[in-house]
């Protein structure tokens, strides 16, 4: 706060306190009010008096100042005994009183039309308070414009550095689309000569953290122009008309700063679809603001060299008028990066940071499938913090891997003390997840299992996709349902149906949501391909009660089926489950390779779960595959236990050991996000 403003505020507060003290003193020292007498009593007293004095005081308030000319007020008079009386005057009573007092017996009568000090203070104090509040709220050193109606725009440009395309990685397609805007802002004549019209507005659509704001800043930096940034929520206020005024002020600033980029972040806050006729769900202030935004987008001059960029992750709720050609007529999707993009993003955020020779950003990119640019930036920062905490001169691979776990599951909570029974229950619960997922084909490999609490979970099982996946099959989703319920089934086997715990609450919620999505949105149930609930249409209750009961029945069927599959898998592998839980209880955290080693010690384990861990081979032509399959000998069978001996083989055959070692090697090299928490 500037010195000028501090002096003004202190002066206003001092004046306010002084006025309060004066009013208090004046009210405290006032004598008691004299008794009132009627006008008839006053007239009779004057006619009967031989010598008297009186004083007419027109004590009126500020709001009645105009009425003083017609004689409003009161008469203060004294009787022969010296008693003081007050007589209120009617609207036209002053002339009558003057005629009554104009007698020889009342020669000392005087009139006094002044305003008493107490009345003056009572009039001025509220006025000064109102003025002071207005000055405090809206006064600023730079001018006298009402601050409420001005847009809260942040202008970046000039001496302030902006980003460039070299600072943006992982979204090459989006950069290619935005490069056209850069060319227009740099050389608009080339487009005018060809009669081309550059889009007035570009809408960036993508999940949070994918770099939409950074991409908009990079466009402004590449074009060497000003960057005006504002949030969509800053336009919406409780006062009607304020949002529209701020929109006008924003585009007024943009015209002065042209060429420039106007970036509206979270534009769905102001551009949400308007309510229909007869529907009172719309907000009048938001609709007025949206209408003004539409008008401003239409009112652009083609030579203004102003480009509006909006960003949202809820494009489905935007008003159709906002997306029509001539406004936001180009939509650019910014998706999470693939493995190549993640490696490039990691390299950008690792600039200027000392990396150890063992830090492999390519391997780290493969282990972080599904991470956005913001997640990767946070990962590098967490690794740097861990290295600083350990007082290391460089950031190594160990810190980077620990940062991955920290970003996915939260910080470790080793300070929380759990009883041995609770730790044992958590170990069985997490191994139930891991064992079911390992036994089912097509599931994501398990990278880590731990009973050390992270974030809000007491234990966690981390699974990772082997590569970036854009589609999911019905069988994969069914297997994921079984994996989600594996922890609850393990508790049933070990503790009994009556002693299951609350540790699987989050698993049950995720499983129910996934099953309902399969039924209502994906058409992967006996209900058929009908979409029951799409987006926010469920608010209107567009389906019948009978259809709702059928949906619930299908959801229950999918959950019961997944529960039965998990019981079958864990029931057949109870000895393996006990060994895995005991090992996890001892070491607290197991990697995917260690999990495979324990599985390898049990020769009775079926091979389909282990084979699922091996990375898939490149696709082969059907004819070639048929020839290769016909020419190859059948795989050898594992040793079986002789009937009646009751003994178990000492270990798997050599070919199985080789396969397990390959699976362990592949499993250890493809970790990433997507875990299950207990």
C-alpha positions in Angstrom: 0.0 0.0 0.0 1.4 3.4 -1.0 2.2 6.2 1.5 -0.5 8.4 0.0 -3.2 5.8 0.5 -2.0 5.1 4.1 -2.2 8.9 5.0 -5.7 9.2 3.5 -7.0 6.1 5.3 -5.6 7.3 8.6 -7.1 10.8 8.2 -10.5 9.3 7.4 -10.4 7.1 10.4 -9.3 10.0 12.7 -12.1 12.2 11.4 -14.6 9.4 11.9 -13.5 8.9 15.5 -13.6 12.6 16.2 -17.1 12.9 15.0 -18.2 9.9 17.1 -16.7 11.6 20.2 -18.4 14.9 19.4 -21.8 13.2 19.0 -21.4 11.2 22.2 -20.4 14.3 24.2 -23.3 16.4 22.7 -25.8 13.7 23.5 -24.5 13.2 27.0 -24.5 16.9 27.9 -28.0 17.6 26.6 -30.5 18.6 29.2 -33.7 16.7 29.6 -36.4 17.6 27.0 -39.0 20.1 28.3 -42.7 19.0 28.3 -44.8 19.5 25.2 -47.8 21.8 25.1 -50.5 22.1 22.4 -50.9 25.1 20.2 -54.1 26.1 22.0 -52.3 26.1 25.3 -49.6 28.3 23.9 -52.1 30.7 22.4 -54.0 30.9 25.7 -50.8 31.5 27.6 -49.8 34.3 25.3 -53.2 36.1 25.5 -53.2 35.8 29.3 -49.6 37.0 29.8 -48.7 40.5 30.6 -45.0 40.2 29.9 -43.3 37.1 28.5 -40.5 35.9 26.3 -40.5 33.2 23.7 -38.1 31.7 21.2 -39.1 30.0 18.0 -36.6 27.3 16.9 -37.1 25.7 13.6 -35.3 22.4 14.5 -35.6 20.3 11.4 -33.6 17.3 10.0 -31.6 17.3 6.8 -34.3 15.4 5.0 -36.9 18.1 5.7 -34.7 21.1 4.8 -36.9 22.0 1.9 -39.9 22.1 4.1 -38.4 24.8 6.3 -39.7 27.5 4.0 -43.3 26.7 4.8 -42.7 27.0 8.6 -42.1 23.5 9.9 -40.5 23.4 13.4 -41.5 24.0 17.0 -42.0 26.7 19.5 -40.1 26.9 22.8 -41.8 29.2 25.3 -41.8 29.9 29.0 -44.8 30.6 31.2 -45.1 33.2 33.9 -43.5 30.9 36.5 -40.5 30.3 34.3 -41.4 26.8 33.1 -40.2 25.8 29.7 -42.6 24.3 27.2 -42.3 23.0 23.6 -45.1 23.2 21.1 -44.8 21.4 17.7 -46.0 23.5 14.8 -48.3 22.2 12.0 -47.4 22.7 8.3 -48.9 26.2 8.3 -48.6 27.0 12.0 -45.7 29.5 11.9 -47.7 32.3 10.4 -50.4 31.9 13.1 -47.8 31.9 15.9 -46.2 35.1 14.6 -49.6 36.8 14.5 -50.3 35.7 18.0 -46.9 36.8 19.4 -47.2 40.2 17.6 -48.8 41.9 20.7 -47.7 44.5 23.1 -47.6 42.0 25.9 -44.9 39.8 24.1 -42.4 42.4 23.0 -39.4 40.3 23.8 -40.4 37.6 21.4 -37.6 36.5 19.0 -37.4 34.0 16.1 -34.4 31.6 15.7 -34.3 29.6 12.5 -30.8 28.2 13.0 -30.0 24.5 13.2 -28.8 23.2 16.6 -25.4 21.6 16.8 -26.7 18.2 17.7 -29.0 18.1 14.7 -26.1 19.2 12.4 -23.9 16.4 13.8 -26.6 13.8 13.4 -27.0 14.9 9.8 -23.3 15.0 8.9 -22.0 11.9 10.6 -24.0 9.3 8.5 -23.1 11.2 5.3 -19.4 11.2 6.2 -19.5 7.5 7.0 -21.0 6.7 3.7 -18.4 8.8 1.8 -15.6 7.2 3.8 -16.8 3.7 3.0 -17.1 4.5 -0.7 -13.6 6.0 -0.7 -12.1 3.0 1.1 -13.7 0.4 -1.2 -13.2 2.1 -4.6 -10.4 4.6 -4.3 -7.1 3.9 -5.8 -4.1 6.1 -6.6 -4.2 5.6 -10.4 -7.6 7.1 -11.0 -11.2 7.4 -9.9 -12.9 4.7 -12.0 -15.1 2.4 -9.9 -12.9 -0.6 -9.3 -15.8 -3.1 -9.1 -16.6 -2.6 -12.8 -13.0 -3.0 -14.1 -11.8 -6.4 -15.3 -9.1 -8.1 -13.2 -6.8 -8.6 -16.2 -3.2 -9.6 -15.8 -1.1 -8.2 -18.6 2.1 -9.9 -19.4 4.5 -8.6 -22.1 7.0 -5.9 -22.8 9.9 -6.4 -20.4 8.3 -9.4 -18.7 9.5 -12.7 -20.3 7.1 -15.0 -22.0 7.3 -18.7 -22.8 8.1 -20.0 -26.3 7.4 -23.2 -28.2 10.8 -24.6 -27.0 9.4 -24.6 -23.4 6.3 -26.6 -24.5 6.7 -30.3 -25.1 4.5 -33.3 -25.5 1.8 -31.7 -27.6 3.2 -31.4 -31.1 -0.1 -31.5 -32.8 -1.5 -28.6 -30.7 1.7 -26.6 -31.4 1.2 -27.1 -35.1 -2.3 -25.7 -34.9 -1.3 -22.8 -32.8 1.6 -21.9 -35.1 -0.9 -20.5 -37.6 -1.9 -17.9 -35.0 1.7 -16.9 -34.5 2.1 -16.4 -38.3 -1.0 -14.3 -38.4 0.1 -12.0 -35.6 3.5 -11.6 -37.1 2.5 -11.1 -40.7 -1.2 -10.4 -41.2 -0.8 -8.9 -44.7 0.0 -12.3 -46.1 -3.4 -13.6 -45.1 -5.2 -10.5 -46.2 -3.7 -10.8 -49.7 -5.1 -14.3 -50.0 -8.5 -13.3 -48.6 -8.0 -15.7 -45.7 -9.7 -15.1 -42.3 -7.8 -16.2 -39.3 -9.9 -17.7 -36.5 -11.0 -15.0 -34.0 -11.0 -17.5 -31.2 -9.3 -20.8 -30.4 -10.6 -23.2 -27.7 -8.1 -25.4 -26.0 -9.7 -28.6 -24.7 -8.0 -31.1 -22.4 -7.7 -32.5 -18.9 -6.2 -30.4 -16.2 -2.4 -30.2 -16.2 -1.8 -30.8 -19.9 -0.3 -27.4 -20.6 -3.2 -25.3 -22.0 -2.1 -22.1 -20.3 1.5 -22.7 -21.1 0.7 -23.2 -24.8 -1.3 -19.9 -24.9 1.7 -18.0 -23.3 4.0 -19.6 -25.8 1.9 -18.3 -28.7 2.2 -14.8 -27.3 5.9 -15.2 -26.8 6.5 -16.5 -30.3 4.4 -13.7 -31.8 6.1 -11.1 -29.6 2.9 -9.5 -28.4 1.1 -8.8 -25.2 -0.6 -11.5 -23.2 -3.8 -10.6 -21.3 -4.9 -13.4 -18.9 -8.1 -13.6 -17.0 -10.1 -16.4 -15.3 -13.7 -17.0 -16.3 -14.9 -17.0 -12.7 -13.7 -13.4 -12.3 -16.5 -12.2 -14.6 -19.3 -13.5 -12.4 -20.4 -11.4 -9.4 -23.5 -11.1 -7.3 -24.3 -7.7 -8.8 -26.2 -7.9 -12.1 -24.3 -6.1 -14.8 -20.8 -6.2 -13.3 -19.7 -9.2 -15.4 -20.8 -7.5 -18.6 -18.9 -4.3 -17.7 -15.8 -6.3 -17.0 -16.0 -8.0 -20.4 -16.3 -4.6 -22.1 -13.3 -3.3 -20.1 -11.2 -6.4 -21.0 -11.7 -6.0 -24.7 -11.1 -2.2 -24.4 -7.7 -3.0 -22.9 -7.1 -5.6 -25.6 -7.8 -3.1 -28.4 -5.3 -0.7 -26.8 -2.6 -3.4 -26.4 -3.1 -4.9 -29.9 -1.6 -7.0 -31.3 -2.2 -9.3 -28.3 -3.5 -12.6 -27.0 -6.6 -12.6 -24.8 -6.5 -15.8 -22.7 -9.7 -16.8 -20.8 -8.9 -19.7 -18.4 -11.7 -22.0 -17.3 -14.1 -20.3 -19.8 -16.9 -22.8 -18.8 -17.4 -20.7 -15.7 -18.9 -17.9 -17.8 -19.7 -19.7 -21.1 -21.9 -22.5 -19.6 -25.0 -23.4 -21.7 -27.9 -21.0 -21.0 -31.2 -22.4 -19.6 -34.1 -23.0 -21.9 -37.5 -21.2 -22.0 -39.4 -21.9 -18.8 -36.4 -23.3 -17.0 -35.2 -21.2 -14.1 -31.9 -22.9 -13.6 -29.9 -20.2 -15.4 -28.1 -17.4 -13.6 -29.1 -14.0 -14.9 -25.7 -12.4 -14.2 -23.9 -15.2 -16.0 -26.2 -15.0 -19.0 -25.7 -11.3 -19.3 -22.0 -11.8 -19.1 -22.1 -14.5 -21.8 -24.2 -12.3 -24.1 -21.7 -9.5 -23.7 -18.8 -11.9 -24.5 -20.6 -13.0 -27.6 -21.1 -9.4 -28.7 -17.5 -8.6 -28.2 -16.3 -11.6 -30.2 -18.6 -10.6 -33.1 -17.5 -7.0 -32.9 -13.8 -7.6 -33.7 -12.3 -5.8 -36.6 -10.5 -8.1 -39.0 -7.4 -5.9 -38.8 -7.4 -5.7 -35.0 -4.8 -8.5 -34.6 -6.5 -9.8 -31.5 -6.8 -13.5 -30.9 -9.0 -14.9 -28.1 -7.9 -18.2 -26.6 -10.1 -20.1 -24.2 -9.2 -23.1 -22.1 -11.6 -25.6 -20.5 -11.8 -29.3 -19.5 -15.7 -29.2 -19.8 -16.3 -28.5 -23.4 -19.6 -30.4 -23.2 -21.3 -27.7 -21.1 -20.4 -24.7 -23.3 -23.1 -22.8 -25.0 -23.5 -23.6 -28.7 -23.5 -19.9 -29.6 -20.0 -19.6 -28.2 -18.7 -22.4 -30.5 -20.2 -21.3 -33.8 -17.9 -20.1 -36.7 -16.8 -16.5 -36.2 -16.3 -16.9 -32.4 -14.5 -19.9 -31.0 -14.5 -21.6 -34.4 -11.4 -23.7 -33.9 -11.0 -26.3 -31.2 -7.6 -27.8 -30.3 -7.4 -30.9 -28.1 -4.5 -31.1 -25.7 -4.2 -34.7 -24.6 -1.9 -36.2 -22.0 1.5 -36.9 -23.6 2.6 -40.3 -24.9 5.9 -41.9 -24.0 7.9 -39.7 -26.4 6.2 -36.6 -25.2 6.7 -37.5 -21.6 10.5 -37.9 -22.2 10.6 -34.5 -23.9 8.6 -32.9 -21.0 11.0 -34.5 -18.4 14.0 -33.1 -20.4 12.4 -29.6 -20.3 11.8 -29.7 -16.6 15.2 -31.2 -15.9 17.0 -28.2 -17.4 19.4 -26.6 -15.0 19.1 -29.5 -12.5 22.1 -31.7 -11.8 21.2 -35.3 -12.9 23.3 -38.3 -11.9 24.6 -40.6 -14.6 22.1 -43.3 -13.7 19.1 -41.0 -14.2 17.4 -42.5 -17.3 14.6 -40.1 -18.4 13.5 -42.6 -21.2 13.0 -45.3 -18.6 11.2 -42.9 -16.3 8.9 -41.9 -19.2 7.9 -45.5 -19.8 7.1 -45.9 -16.1 4.8 -42.8 -16.0 2.1 -43.7 -18.5 -0.9 -41.5 -18.0 1.1 -38.6 -16.4 0.3 -35.1 -17.6 2.8 -32.3 -18.0 2.0 -30.9 -14.5 2.5 -34.4 -13.0 5.9 -34.7 -14.6 6.9 -31.2 -13.5 5.9 -32.1 -9.9 7.8 -35.4 -10.2 11.1 -33.7 -11.1 10.5 -31.2 -8.3 9.8 -33.9 -5.7 13.0 -35.8 -6.8 15.0 -32.6 -6.4 13.5 -32.1 -2.9 14.3 -35.7 -1.9 17.9 -35.3 -3.1 18.3 -32.0 -1.1 16.8 -33.7 1.9 19.4 -36.5 1.7 22.1 -33.8 1.0 23.1 -35.3 -2.3 24.9 -33.3 -5.0 22.8 -34.8 -7.9 19.4 -36.3 -8.6 19.7 -40.0 -9.1 17.3 -42.7 -10.4 16.5 -43.7 -6.9 15.1 -40.3 -6.1 13.2 -40.2 -9.4 11.5 -43.6 -8.7 10.7 -42.5 -5.1 9.2 -39.3 -6.5 6.9 -41.4 -8.8 5.5 -43.3 -5.8 5.2 -40.1 -3.9 3.2 -38.4 -6.7 1.0 -41.4 -7.3 0.2 -42.5 -3.7 1.4 -39.6 -1.5 4.1 -39.3 1.1 5.0 -42.3 3.3 3.4 -42.4 6.8 5.8 -44.5 8.8 4.9 -42.7 12.0 1.5 -44.3 12.3 1.6 -47.3 14.7 -0.6 -50.3 13.7 -1.1 -53.5 15.7 0.3 -56.8 14.3 -3.2 -58.0 13.5 -3.9 -54.8 11.5 -0.6 -55.1 9.6 -1.4 -58.8 8.9 -4.9 -57.9 7.6 -3.4 -55.2 5.3 -0.8 -57.6 4.0 -3.4 -60.1 3.0 -5.7 -57.4 1.5 -3.0 -56.0 -0.7 -1.7 -59.4 -1.8 -5.3 -60.3 -2.7 -5.2 -57.5 -5.2 -1.8 -58.4 -6.5 -2.4 -62.1 -6.9 -5.8 -61.8 -8.7 -4.3 -59.2 -11.1 -1.3 -61.5 -11.7 -3.4 -64.5 -12.4 -5.7 -62.8 -15.0 -4.5 -62.2 -18.6 -4.6 -58.7 -20.1 -4.2 -56.9 -16.8 -1.6 -54.2 -16.0 1.5 -55.7 -14.4 2.0 -55.1 -10.6 5.0 -52.9 -10.0 4.9 -52.5 -6.2 3.0 -53.8 -3.2 3.4 -52.1 0.2 1.8 -52.1 3.7 3.5 -48.7 4.4 0.7 -46.1 4.5 0.8 -43.3 1.9 -1.5 -40.4 1.9 -4.9 -41.6 3.2 -4.3 -45.3 2.5 -2.9 -47.9 4.9 -1.5 -50.0 2.1 -1.3 -49.9 -1.7 -0.9 -52.0 -4.8 0.5 -50.2 -7.8 -0.2 -51.5 -11.3 1.1 -50.0 -14.5 0.2 -50.3 -18.1 3.0 -51.7 -20.3 2.4 -49.0 -22.9 0.0 -46.1 -23.6 -3.5 -47.4 -24.1 -6.3 -45.5 -25.8 -8.9 -48.3 -25.7 -10.0 -50.9 -23.1 -11.8 -54.1 -24.0 -14.6 -55.7 -22.1 -12.4 -58.6 -20.8 -9.9 -56.1 -19.5 -12.6 -54.2 -17.6 -14.0 -57.5 -16.2 -10.5 -58.5 -15.0 -10.1 -55.1 -13.4 -13.3 -55.6 -11.5 -12.0 -58.9 -10.2 -8.7 -57.2 -9.2 -10.5 -54.5 -7.3 -12.5 -57.1 -5.3 -9.4 -59.3 -4.6 -8.6 -57.5 -1.4 -12.1 -58.1 0.1 -12.0 -61.8 -1.0 -8.6 -62.2 0.7 -10.0 -60.9 3.9 -13.0 -63.3 3.6 -10.6 -66.3 3.2 -8.4 -65.3 6.2 -10.7 -63.6 8.6 -14.1 -65.0 7.8 -17.2 -63.4 6.5 -18.1 -61.9 9.8 -14.7 -60.2 10.4 -14.0 -58.4 7.2 -12.8 -54.9 7.7 -13.5 -51.4 6.3 -10.2 -51.3 4.4 -11.9 -52.1 1.1 -14.3 -49.2 1.1 -12.5 -47.4 -1.7 -12.2 -50.6 -3.7 -15.9 -51.3 -3.5 -16.7 -47.7 -4.6 -14.4 -47.9 -7.6 -15.8 -51.4 -8.6 -19.4 -50.2 -8.4 -18.6 -47.1 -10.4 -16.8 -49.1 -13.1 -19.6 -51.7 -13.3 -22.2 -49.0 -13.6 -20.2 -47.3 -16.3 -20.0 -50.6 -18.2 -23.8 -50.9 -18.1 -25.0 -47.4 -18.6 -22.4 -45.8 -20.9 -20.3 -48.5 -22.6 -22.9 -51.1 -23.6 -21.0 -54.0 -22.0 -23.9 -55.8 -20.3 -27.1 -57.7 -21.0 -28.9 -54.4 -21.2 -27.6 -53.9 -24.7 -26.1 -50.8 -26.4 -28.6 -48.3 -25.0 -27.0 -45.4 -23.1 -29.0 -44.8 -20.0 -27.2 -41.8 -18.5 -25.1 -39.5 -20.6 -23.4 -36.5 -19.0 -25.8 -34.5 -16.9 -29.0 -36.0 -18.5 -29.5 -38.0 -15.3 -30.8 -34.9 -13.6 -33.9 -34.9 -15.8 -34.6 -38.6 -15.0 -35.2 -39.6 -18.6 -35.6 -43.3 -18.0 -38.3 -45.4 -16.4 -38.2 -47.1 -13.1 -38.3 -50.5 -14.7 -35.1 -49.6 -16.7 -33.5 -48.4 -13.6 -34.2 -51.7 -11.9 -32.7 -53.5 -14.9 -29.6 -51.3 -14.7 -29.2 -52.1 -11.0 -29.6 -55.9 -11.7 -26.9 -55.8 -14.4 -24.5 -53.9 -12.1 -25.1 -56.5 -9.4 -24.5 -59.3 -11.9 -21.2 -57.9 -13.0 -20.0 -57.4 -9.4 -21.1 -60.9 -8.3 -19.4 -62.4 -11.4 -16.1 -60.5 -10.5 -16.4 -61.5 -6.9 -16.8 -65.2 -7.9 -13.8 -65.1 -10.2 -11.6 -63.5 -7.4 -12.8 -66.2 -4.9 -11.9 -69.0 -7.4 -8.4 -67.6 -8.0 -7.5 -67.0 -4.4 -9.2 -70.2 -3.2 -7.0 -72.3 -5.5 -3.9 -70.4 -4.4 -4.3 -70.1 -0.7 -0.8 -71.4 0.1 0.7 -68.9 -2.3 -1.4 -66.1 -0.7 -0.1 -67.1 2.7 3.5 -67.1 1.6 3.2 -63.7 -0.2 1.5 -62.1 2.8 4.1 -63.4 5.2 6.9 -62.1 2.9 5.2 -58.7 2.6 4.7 -58.5 6.4 8.4 -59.0 6.8 9.8 -56.6 4.2 6.8 -54.1 4.1 7.3 -53.3 0.4 7.8 -55.7 -2.5 8.6 -54.9 -6.1 7.1 -56.7 -9.1 10.3 -58.7 -9.6 10.2 -59.9 -6.0 6.6 -60.9 -6.4 7.4 -63.1 -9.4 10.3 -64.7 -7.5 7.9 -65.9 -4.8 5.4 -67.1 -7.4 8.2 -69.1 -9.0 8.8 -71.0 -5.8 5.3 -72.5 -6.2 5.4 -75.0 -9.1 1.7 -75.6 -8.9 0.9 -72.0 -10.1 -1.0 -72.0 -13.4 1.0 -70.5 -16.3 -1.5 -68.1 -17.7 -1.0 -65.4 -15.1 2.8 -65.5 -15.5 2.6 -65.4 -19.3 0.4 -62.4 -19.0 3.4 -60.5 -17.5 5.6 -61.0 -20.6 5.5 -57.9 -22.9 3.4 -58.6 -26.0 5.3 -59.5 -29.2 4.9 -57.4 -32.4 1.8 -58.3 -34.4 2.3 -61.0 -37.0 0.5 -61.7 -40.2 -2.2 -64.4 -39.8 -0.7 -66.7 -42.5 2.8 -66.4 -41.0 1.5 -67.0 -37.6 -0.3 -70.1 -38.7 2.9 -71.5 -40.3 5.0 -70.7 -37.3 2.4 -72.3 -34.9 2.3 -75.5 -37.1 6.1 -75.8 -37.2 6.7 -75.2 -33.6 6.6 -78.1 -31.1 4.1 -78.1 -28.3 5.5 -76.6 -25.1 6.5 -79.0 -22.4 4.2 -79.6 -19.5 5.3 -78.8 -15.9 6.0 -81.6 -13.5 3.0 -82.8 -11.6 2.7 -84.3 -8.2 2.3 -88.1 -8.2 -1.1 -89.2 -6.9 -1.1 -90.2 -3.3 2.4 -88.9 -2.5 1.3 -85.7 -0.9 4.5 -84.0 -1.8 5.3 -80.9 -3.9 8.0 -80.7 -6.5 11.2 -78.9 -5.4 10.9 -76.2 -8.0 9.8 -75.4 -11.5 11.6 -76.9 -14.5 14.4 -75.0 -16.3 12.2 -73.7 -19.1 9.8 -72.3 -16.5 12.6 -70.6 -14.6 13.8 -69.0 -17.9 10.2 -67.8 -18.6 9.8 -66.4 -15.1 13.2 -64.6 -15.2 12.1 -63.0 -18.5 8.8 -62.0 -17.0 10.5 -60.5 -13.9 12.9 -58.5 -16.1 10.1 -57.2 -18.2 8.0 -56.4 -15.1 10.7 -54.5 -13.4 11.1 -52.2 -16.5 7.6 -51.0 -17.1 6.2 -49.4 -13.9 3.8 -46.5 -13.9 0.6 -45.1 -12.4 -2.8 -46.7 -12.0 -2.7 -48.4 -8.6 -5.3 -49.8 -6.3 -5.4 -48.6 -2.7 -6.6 -50.6 0.2 
